[in-house]
Amino acid sequence: NNFYEFGSHKEIFQAAQELKIRPWTVEVSGEVGNPKIWDIDELLSGMDLEERIYRHRCVEAWSMVVPWTGFGLRQLMEKSDVLSSAKYVKFTSFMDPKTAPGQRQSWYPWPYVEGLTIEEAAHELTFMVTGVYGHPLPKQHGAPLRLATPWKYGFKSSKSIDKIEFTSERPVSFWEQIQPKEYGFWANVNPGVPHPRWPQNMERVLGKDTYRPTEIFNGYGEMVAGLYTNLEDQMLYR
C-alpha cells in the first residue's frame, strides 16, 4: 500500500492514522460556474452513493479486486456547472507536513497532484471513493476522499483529495515531475508496454500468491478505448 505522504515503505498503516479527516473540506474551483468549498459530509450527503467492484492494477505489477463505495465524478461535475473552457481536471491531495512525515522530504514536489482530461473525468467509470469493503475508507487508503480510475495504473488514483480544479491547461502530475520517462500523464494499463525497469505483461494477484496476464486498459478496453481516438502520438501507456 503506497502513501508516500507517510513514507516510502509499504507498512504505512500506523503512520497514516495521524491524518485528521474531520473537519475536511474539498475545494472545487477553476473553470466552473459554481465554485465552492464543500464540507466533506455536506458533499457526501448530496451524492448518490453506490458500491462498485473494480479491478485495481498497480504500476508495480500487482493487482486486486476492490469493492469501492462512492459516487461518479460526473455527479460533482454537474453540481459544479463545469464550463466548456475546462479541458482537464487537477486533483490535489492534502498538504500537512506536521502530520505527514513524507511531506518533510524536500526532494518530492508536494502536494501530490494528478490529472485527467475532461473526457476521462466525465466517463462513467471515474469514481470518487468514500468507502471500501462496506466500511468508510481507512486513512491508509486515502480517506476521506480518493479517486479510482480502474483502467489506469494506481498512481493516477489520488488519495485524500482536498482540491479539485477544472482547468484549460494540462496539469503536471506528481510522478511526472519526478521521473517523466517512467511515469507519464496518461498511465493507461497496457501489457505490451513495459515499465523501463520491469515488464507489465503479468501481474501478481494479492491474497492468492498467483499471477495472471495483464489486460489492455486493465480489462476495461471496450468502455474506454474510444477516449483515446486520434491520440496515437501521445505516450498513452506510461
N, C-alpha and C positions, 0 to 999 in steps of 0.2 A: 504494500500500500504506500504510494508516494504522496507526500505532502511536504514539499521542500521548505515551506514556511516554518516547519517544526523540525527540520533536519533532513539530511540526505540518506539516512538509514531507513530500513523498511519497518522497523518496530516503533512507529511514531504514536501508537495509541495513547500512552501515558502523557507524552508531551502535548498532544493535541487537546487534552482535557482542560488546559489552561485557556482555551479560546472561549470568550464570553459571547454567547449567541443571543442574549436578551439584555438590554434592548438591542435591536438590529434594524437598520434601515437599508433600503435599496433605492438608489437614486437613478431615475430614468431621465435621460437628457439628450440633447443634440437635436437632430432633425425630426422633431415630433411636435404635434400641435398641443399635446397635453403633457408637458414635463411635470414630474412630480417626485418628491421624496416619500417613498412608501415606508410605513412601519411594516415589518415583515408579517405580523399577524393580521393587520388590515389587508395587506396584499393577498394573503392566502385565503382569507375569508371570502373574498370576491371571486375566487377561481373555482372552476370545476375540476376537482382533483380526481385522479384515476390511477390505477396501477397498470404498469406496462412491463412486460418481461422482455428485456433486451439482452442481446449479446454484447459483451464488453471485451475489446481487444486492445491490450497494452502494446505500445511500440517495443517493449522489451520481450515480446514473443510469448506472452501468456494470455490466457483468456478465461472468462467465466460467464455464466448466465445470471443476470441480476433482475429481481423483481422491484423495480423502482416505483415510487409513488410521486406524483407531481402534476404538472399541467403543461400543455403545449405552449411554447414560447409565443405562438401566434395569438394566443389569448391576450397576453400582455401587450403585444404589438397593436392589437385592436383597441385596447383601453388607452394606449398612449397616442393614438392617431398618428402613426408613422407617415411622414411626408414622402413624396415621390423623389425628393432630393437625397434621401437616405439610400446608400448603396452597400453599406457594411454595418455590422454591429460589433462594438467593442465591449468586452466583458472584463471588468477589473475586480480582482479579489481584495479582501481587506488588507490594510496596512497597519500593523501594530507591533513594532519591534520589541516593545516591553513584554508582550505576551508570546510572540513567535520568535524564538532564538535564531531561526534560519534567516530572518529578515535583518539580522545584525551583520550578516556577511555581505560586505560591500561589493564583492565581485559579481553578485547577482543583481539584475536590473529590476528590483522590486518597485511597485507591487506586481503580482502576477497578472499578465494581460493575455487575453486570447481574442480571436475574432472570427466572424463568419460573414459571408456575403449575405445580402438581404434576402436572396432567394433561398439560401440554406437555412437562414433563421426562420423563415416563414414555412419551411417544409413541415409536413405533419409529423415526422419522426423527431424533430428537435424538441427536446423535453427539458423543462426546468424541474429539478428533482428536490423534493422536500422530505422524502422518506425512503426506507428500504426494508424489505422483509416484513412489511406490515407495521413498522415502527418509525418514529421520527428519525431523520437522518442523523447518525452518530457524528460527533465532531471530527473524528479522523477521516470521515468520508466526505467532508465538505459542508457540514451544517452551517447555517440553516437552509442554504440555497446553493445548488450547484447545477451544472449543465450536463446533459447527456446527448451526445451525437453518435449513435451506435455504429455508423458506417466509417467513422474516423478513428484514428488512434487515440488512446485515452487521454493523452496530454492536452488534447483540444477541449476536454470537458472540465472547464474551470471549477474550482471549489470555493466555497464561502464567498460568494459574489456579493458586492455591495454597490456596484455601479454598472449600469448598462447604458451605453451611449450609442445612438444611431448617428452615423457619420457619412460624409461623402467620400472620405479618404480611407484607404485600406489600413487597418492598424497593423503594427509590427508586434508579433506575439513574443512572449517571454523567451521561449527556447529558440525562436528565430533570431532574436537579438544575440543570444549566446553562441549558437552553433548553427548558422544558416545552411551549411552544407549537409547537415544531418537532420534538421528539424525545420520544416517549411510552414508556410501559411495554410496549405490545403490539408495535408496529412491524411488523405484518404487511404484506407487499407487496400493493399494490393500485394498478393503473394509473389508476384513476378518482379517486384522492385525491392531489392534488399536494402536494409539499412547499411550504411558504409562499413559497419563493424560486425554485422551478423545477418543471417538470412531471415526472410519473413514468410517463407512458404509453409512453415509448420508452426504450431502454437501448443504450448503446454497448458492443459486444462486443469485449472486449480481444483483441488479437492479430489481428483481422480488419479493423479500421477500418470496421465496418459497424454498422448499427442494426437493432434488431428490436423488435417490440411487446412490452411487458411483460405478463405474465400474472398474473391474480389468484393470490395466495399463491405467486407465482413458479413457477406450473405444478403445484403440489402440492395444489391445492384439494380434489380427490377424497379425499385422505388426511387433510387437517387441518381442513376446514371445520367438521366436527362438534364440534371443540373449542370453538367459539365460539357454539354454540346458546344463545339467550336472553341474549346479551351485547351486544345491539344498542345499548344505551345507553353502551357503552364506546367510546373512541377507538381502535378496533382496528387502524387503518391508519396510525398515526403514532407 
